[in-house]
Amino acid sequence: MKQIDIVAAVLVVVGALNWGLVAVARFDLVAALFGMRFGEASALSAVVYGLVGLAGAYQALFWKRVQVRWAQPASLHAR
């Protein structure tokens, strides 16, 4: 489960950085990575945005469980 926690955290950071860039510089990092201009969307960018949204929901719904999982030694998770 820790791998899912890491992937979700990375996606949330990517989403936060992207929104920060949109707010400050009107630059859409996800669109730029797929060769598009600000405001353009494609199936690939929609997938990325969807994954970022799911990661945010995961973090919001399970933040306490994730926090506990990372605070406990790994030997307790093997049960």
VMD Tcl script that draws the C-alpha trace (Angstrom):
set ca {
  {0.00 0.00 0.00}
  {2.91 2.36 0.51}
  {3.51 2.39 -3.26}
  {-0.02 3.71 -3.80}
  {0.60 6.33 -1.12}
  {3.75 7.49 -2.93}
  {2.11 7.60 -6.36}
  {-0.86 9.50 -4.94}
  {1.42 11.98 -3.17}
  {3.45 12.59 -6.36}
  {0.29 13.14 -8.39}
  {-1.09 15.55 -5.80}
  {2.17 17.52 -5.90}
  {2.09 17.58 -9.71}
  {-1.48 18.85 -9.59}
  {-0.64 21.49 -6.99}
  {2.38 22.70 -8.98}
  {0.32 22.80 -12.16}
  {-2.42 24.88 -10.51}
  {0.21 27.17 -8.99}
  {1.75 27.72 -12.42}
  {-1.68 28.38 -13.90}
  {-2.41 30.98 -11.23}
  {0.96 32.73 -11.27}
  {2.15 32.42 -14.86}
  {-0.88 31.23 -16.87}
  {1.21 28.18 -17.81}
  {-0.33 24.70 -17.94}
  {2.50 22.24 -17.29}
  {0.43 19.17 -18.22}
  {-0.64 20.72 -21.54}
  {2.95 21.76 -22.26}
  {4.23 18.23 -21.57}
  {1.88 16.93 -24.27}
  {2.80 19.66 -26.77}
  {-0.38 21.68 -26.35}
  {-1.04 25.30 -25.52}
  {-2.67 26.69 -22.39}
  {-6.29 25.58 -22.17}
  {-6.03 22.82 -24.77}
  {-6.90 19.27 -23.77}
  {-6.41 15.82 -25.21}
  {-7.25 12.30 -24.15}
  {-3.81 11.95 -22.55}
  {-4.06 15.19 -20.58}
  {-7.57 14.20 -19.48}
  {-6.16 10.93 -18.14}
  {-3.46 12.83 -16.23}
  {-6.00 15.28 -14.81}
  {-8.25 12.36 -13.86}
  {-5.41 10.56 -12.09}
  {-4.51 13.76 -10.23}
  {-8.13 14.11 -9.15}
  {-8.31 10.49 -7.99}
  {-5.04 10.93 -6.09}
  {-6.43 14.01 -4.39}
  {-9.60 12.15 -3.42}
  {-7.51 9.23 -2.12}
  {-5.36 11.57 -0.03}
  {-8.42 13.41 1.30}
  {-10.40 10.29 2.18}
  {-7.58 8.19 3.61}
  {-5.11 10.75 4.94}
  {-5.30 9.49 8.53}
  {-4.89 5.85 7.47}
  {-1.88 6.81 5.29}
  {-0.38 8.78 8.17}
  {-0.72 5.82 10.55}
  {0.68 3.40 7.95}
  {3.82 5.50 7.52}
  {4.29 6.04 11.27}
  {4.32 2.31 12.10}
  {7.35 0.09 11.55}
  {7.19 -2.07 8.41}
  {7.05 -5.28 10.47}
  {3.56 -4.36 11.70}
  {2.25 -4.18 8.12}
  {3.27 -7.74 7.28}
  {0.44 -9.26 9.31}
}
mol new
graphics top color blue
foreach p $ca { graphics top sphere $p radius 0.5 }
foreach p [lrange $ca 0 end-1] q [lrange $ca 1 end] { graphics top cylinder $p $q radius 0.2 }
display resetview
